[in-house]
Amino acid sequence: MNLILTSLIFISCTLFYSCNSSEKSSNIKDISFEVIREVNYGGYEESKVWVIQNNEDYQTVMNKVYENLDQRPVVPDVDFTKSTLIAVFMGAKKSDGYSIQVENINSDNKTMTVNVKETSSGKNCKVGSVMTHPFQIIKINKFNELIKFNTVKETKDCN
């Protein structure tokens, strides 16, 4: 009898946990985004992330990004009543073997997590000796809740 009761309790707990576990994961949804600028030349000297909610901040970021260029590229218009921009900057690098990009974004309706990948070239890779400042700017639907960044660093091995 004890064995049957113990088995029933175990099965009930397992079913309860499974239901709760899948319920939690279904609350997390992927957020779509659009890349509006991805460049290796320009950007900030230091690694930085920006959540841009208004045109004034957008212009400040773009002025900084393109301050060393003779001709500034056309900056896409953004309706900040409908959109939020997220900008990720890798900082100054001494070669062209680096990149940064948003891999994916997910949300539990309270917190958005932006998953970023920074890539660098391994020892066997041939890269040019030129200063780069990799960055990416993406556009998402307006989001006013907490935004967290999770950055993963990856080294490409060239054989």
ABEGO torsion letter per residue (X at the ends): XAAAAAAAAAAAAAAAAAAAAAAAAAABBBBBBBBABBBABEEBABBBBBBBABAAAAAAAAAAAAAABABBBBBBBBBAAABBBBBBBAEBBABAABBBBBABBBBAGABBBBBBBBBBBBAABBBBBBBBBBBBBBBBBBBABBBBBBBBBBBBBBX
